[in-house]
Amino acid sequence: MDYSIEKQVGLAMSGEKTALEALVLYIQDPVYRLALRMLAHPEDAEDAAQEILIKVITHLSRFRKESAFMTWVYRISANHLLNTRKRRAELAEINFEQCQQQIDKGFADTWHPSISEAEQKLIVEELRLNCLQAVLQCLDRNLRMAYVLGEIFEVNSSEGAYILEIIASR
């Protein structure tokens, strides 16, 4: 954890309002991005991120500094997201075959010789991100969380084990 965040955590834990505000600003984007990867819909991710931020704020006094602050935040986030009710994307219950059909349709609908190379690159990147999100929704929550933490958020294996409570402590 970098020194300024460590200092902010200490100040926030001692009741400093501006330090708490700084912590919330520091964690809100990663928490939202994790929720978005897990839930797929921006509105669902916003709701979940707000719920997670409230949990972090209300449980800050329980942070024992056994891990980096962001690791602790991810652990709270993972617990919340793994135990929340099914949201829109999960209720759709897409499978890998449906995902492949959507990918094929996406390329057929968007690829045209009159589109500039720059626009085609943007389309390919957007399709890549949409495909990744669709494939993620085909996975069960635990596998999805493990993949997102490791590959997208670049959490190492020992931190991932701690976050997912595969081991009791570090």
Secondary structure by P-SEA (a helix, b strand, c coil): ccaaaaaaaaaaaaccaaaaaaaaaacaaaaaaaaaaacccaaaaaaaaaaaaaaaaaacccccccccaaaaaaaaaaaaaacccccccccccccaaaaaaaaaaaaaacccccccaaaaaaaaaaaaaaaaaaaaaaccaaaaaaaaacccccccaaaaaaaacccccc
